[in-house]
Amino acid sequence: MMALDQSLASPFAEQKLRIQAQRDDKSKLQKEKALRRDFQIPVLDLVEVLVTKQPENVLVLELLEPLLEHHPAQPAQQQLQAGA
């Protein structure tokens, strides 16, 4: 009787483990996104300070170009570019 109970319980235990693994993965992705966001905001603040304090500096253009290339365009910006 115990063997039957264990064989019936094993699929439920496996499903519980799968669900927990999915939750762990989702939690990990959320934490990674939060860490990335928490890093990006201060970096962008530093860039803003550099641009406002030294707009004539050549490094500003060299710094902004890669940032603009890697940052996805906002939908409003895409519409403006398509209309122009």
C-alpha positions in Angstrom: 0.0 0.0 0.0 2.9 2.4 0.8 4.5 1.7 -2.5 1.2 2.6 -4.3 1.0 5.9 -2.3 4.6 6.8 -3.2 4.1 6.0 -6.9 1.0 8.2 -6.9 2.7 11.0 -5.0 5.8 11.1 -7.2 4.3 12.8 -10.2 2.8 15.5 -7.9 6.2 16.0 -6.2 7.9 16.3 -9.6 5.4 18.9 -10.7 5.9 20.8 -7.5 9.6 20.8 -8.2 9.1 22.1 -11.7 6.8 24.9 -10.6 9.3 25.9 -7.9 12.1 25.9 -10.5 10.0 28.1 -12.8 9.4 30.5 -9.9 13.1 30.6 -9.1 14.0 31.4 -12.7 11.4 34.1 -12.8 12.6 35.6 -9.6 16.2 35.5 -10.8 15.3 37.3 -14.0 13.4 40.0 -12.0 16.4 40.5 -9.8 18.8 40.8 -12.7 16.5 43.4 -14.4 16.4 45.3 -11.1 20.2 45.2 -10.8 20.6 46.4 -14.4 18.1 49.2 -13.9 19.7 50.2 -10.6 23.1 50.4 -12.3 21.9 52.2 -15.4 20.2 55.1 -13.6 23.3 56.4 -11.8 25.4 56.0 -15.0 22.9 58.0 -17.0 22.9 60.6 -14.2 26.7 60.9 -14.5 26.4 61.2 -18.3 23.8 64.0 -17.8 26.1 65.9 -15.5 29.0 65.5 -17.9 26.9 66.8 -20.8 25.5 69.8 -18.9 28.8 70.8 -17.3 31.1 70.2 -20.3 29.0 70.3 -23.5 32.0 71.4 -25.6 34.1 68.4 -24.6 34.9 66.0 -27.5 34.4 63.0 -25.1 30.7 63.8 -24.8 30.1 62.9 -28.5 32.3 59.8 -28.2 30.3 58.8 -25.1 26.8 59.5 -26.4 27.2 57.8 -29.8 27.5 54.2 -28.3 24.8 54.9 -25.8 22.4 55.9 -28.6 23.3 53.0 -30.7 22.6 50.5 -28.0 19.4 52.1 -26.6 16.2 51.1 -28.4 14.3 54.0 -30.0 11.1 54.9 -28.3 7.9 54.4 -30.3 7.3 58.2 -30.6 10.9 58.6 -31.9 10.3 55.9 -34.4 7.2 57.6 -35.7 9.0 60.9 -36.0 11.8 59.2 -37.9 9.4 57.5 -40.2 7.5 60.7 -40.9 10.6 62.7 -41.7 
